Amino acid sequence: MSPTQDTGPARAIADALRSDIRNGTYRPGEKLPSLRELCERHSVSRNTAAKAITLLRNEGLVSTRYGSGAYVRDAQLHLVRRLGPDRYARSRWDVTTVDAFPSELAAGAPTTQQGGQTQEVQRVEADVRIAAALGIEAGEEVWQRARLVTRDGEPTHTMTSWYKMDDVNGTPLVDERPGIAGRRGGFAVLTDRGLAPSHIEEDLYARMPTVEEARRLGMPGGEPVVVVHRVTTTADGRPVEYARGVHRASRFSWRYGFDIPD
């Protein structure tokens, strides 16, 4: 249900429950009133009460359990990781932990979380976008490295990278064992091949997830994803990786600083 579909009793109930959640009347993990209780309290039908819960679930504020009811989601299980240029620093290539914050504004003390990732590696034919990013012909064979990335065991995003065959043949980048590639990660592997990453360009946009994306990432209804397209080049402009990430919007914020062009 679209959040704009109902502006009557269901939205009024959702507004009241949202206020109660934010002021601490209902704390993380606590059960909300049942549909029957909401019907009696607000003199509405069961369908209207259910719509109110759906609105809150679509906002990511509550989760529902079949046969049990609706519960306030625990924000501490969904800390926000701030993403900026420093995440690509050479000093962090072998770091597998990240700092995450209680809000998208990176307010409060950070919590250190352990990162992890799966690996699925295969040879594929480059589509038009992959080919353009890597400077090759469409249909040319490339290595594809797909990862499901987690923090403290919970999925936060997927990341898929494509490389020219000769650049990574026989390297840890085509090893399917979970975790970072080699001992210091993919960028270190490229550096050891004489292809040191020097420049990154990223394009970001938001959309709703596909059914499969929502399933893999364990997302509640109504939450969007942020898609990141990344092209990594060497100091002389040679493309060495094209990557696409699909990030749960509630788990990340992006922060950039730059000089204003003339």
Secondary structure as the mmCIF struct_conf table of DSSP 4:
data_model
#
loop_
_struct_conf.conf_type_id
_struct_conf.id
_struct_conf.beg_label_comp_id
_struct_conf.beg_label_asym_id
_struct_conf.beg_label_seq_id
_struct_conf.end_label_comp_id
_struct_conf.end_label_asym_id
_struct_conf.end_label_seq_id
TURN_TY1_P TURN_TY1_P1 PRO A 3 THR A 4
BEND BEND1 GLN A 5 GLN A 5
BEND BEND2 GLY A 8 GLY A 8
HELX_RH_AL_P HELX_RH_AL_P1 PRO A 9 ARG A 22
TURN_TY1_P TURN_TY1_P2 ASN A 23 GLY A 24
BEND BEND3 THR A 25 TYR A 26
TURN_TY1_P TURN_TY1_P3 PRO A 28 GLY A 29
HELX_LH_PP_P HELX_LH_PP_P1 GLU A 30 GLU A 30
STRN STRN1 LYS A 31 LYS A 31
HELX_LH_PP_P HELX_LH_PP_P2 LEU A 32 SER A 34
HELX_RH_AL_P HELX_RH_AL_P2 LEU A 35 HIS A 42
TURN_TY1_P TURN_TY1_P4 SER A 43 SER A 43
HELX_RH_AL_P HELX_RH_AL_P3 ARG A 46 ASN A 58
TURN_TY1_P TURN_TY1_P5 GLU A 59 GLY A 60
BEND BEND4 LEU A 61 LEU A 61
STRN STRN2 VAL A 62 ARG A 65
TURN_TY1_P TURN_TY1_P6 TYR A 66 SER A 68
STRN STRN3 GLY A 69 VAL A 72
HELX_RH_3T_P HELX_RH_3T_P1 ALA A 75 HIS A 78
HELX_LH_PP_P HELX_LH_PP_P3 LEU A 79 LEU A 79
STRN STRN4 VAL A 80 VAL A 80
STRN STRN5 ARG A 81 LEU A 83
HELX_RH_3T_P HELX_RH_3T_P2 PRO A 85 TYR A 88
HELX_RH_3T_P HELX_RH_3T_P3 ARG A 90 ARG A 92
TURN_TY1_P TURN_TY1_P7 TRP A 93 ASP A 94
STRN STRN6 THR A 97 ALA A 100
STRN STRN7 PHE A 101 PHE A 101
BEND BEND5 PRO A 102 SER A 103
TURN_TY1_P TURN_TY1_P8 GLU A 104 LEU A 105
BEND BEND6 GLY A 108 GLY A 108
STRN STRN8 THR A 111 GLN A 117
STRN STRN9 GLU A 120 GLU A 125
HELX_RH_AL_P HELX_RH_AL_P4 VAL A 128 LEU A 134
TURN_TY1_P TURN_TY1_P9 GLY A 135 GLY A 135
BEND BEND7 ILE A 136 ILE A 136
TURN_TY1_P TURN_TY1_P10 ALA A 138 GLY A 139
STRN STRN10 GLU A 141 ARG A 151
TURN_TY1_P TURN_TY1_P11 ASP A 152 GLY A 153
STRN STRN11 GLU A 154 LYS A 164
HELX_RH_AL_P HELX_RH_AL_P5 MET A 165 VAL A 168
TURN_TY1_P TURN_TY1_P12 ASN A 169 GLY A 170
BEND BEND8 THR A 171 THR A 171
HELX_RH_3T_P HELX_RH_3T_P4 PRO A 172 VAL A 174
BEND BEND9 ARG A 177 ALA A 181
TURN_TY1_P TURN_TY1_P13 GLY A 182 ARG A 184
HELX_RH_AL_P HELX_RH_AL_P6 GLY A 186 ASP A 192
TURN_TY1_P TURN_TY1_P14 ARG A 193 GLY A 194
STRN STRN12 HIS A 199 ARG A 207
HELX_LH_PP_P HELX_LH_PP_P4 MET A 208 THR A 210
HELX_RH_AL_P HELX_RH_AL_P7 VAL A 211 LEU A 217
TURN_TY1_P TURN_TY1_P15 GLY A 218 GLY A 218
HELX_LH_PP_P HELX_LH_PP_P5 MET A 219 PRO A 220
TURN_TY1_P TURN_TY1_P16 GLY A 221 GLY A 222
STRN STRN13 VAL A 225 THR A 233
TURN_TY1_P TURN_TY1_P17 ALA A 235 ASP A 236
BEND BEND10 GLY A 237 GLY A 237
STRN STRN14 PRO A 239 ARG A 248
HELX_RH_3T_P HELX_RH_3T_P5 ALA A 249 ARG A 251
STRN STRN15 PHE A 252 TRP A 254
HELX_LH_PP_P HELX_LH_PP_P6 ASP A 259 PRO A 261
#
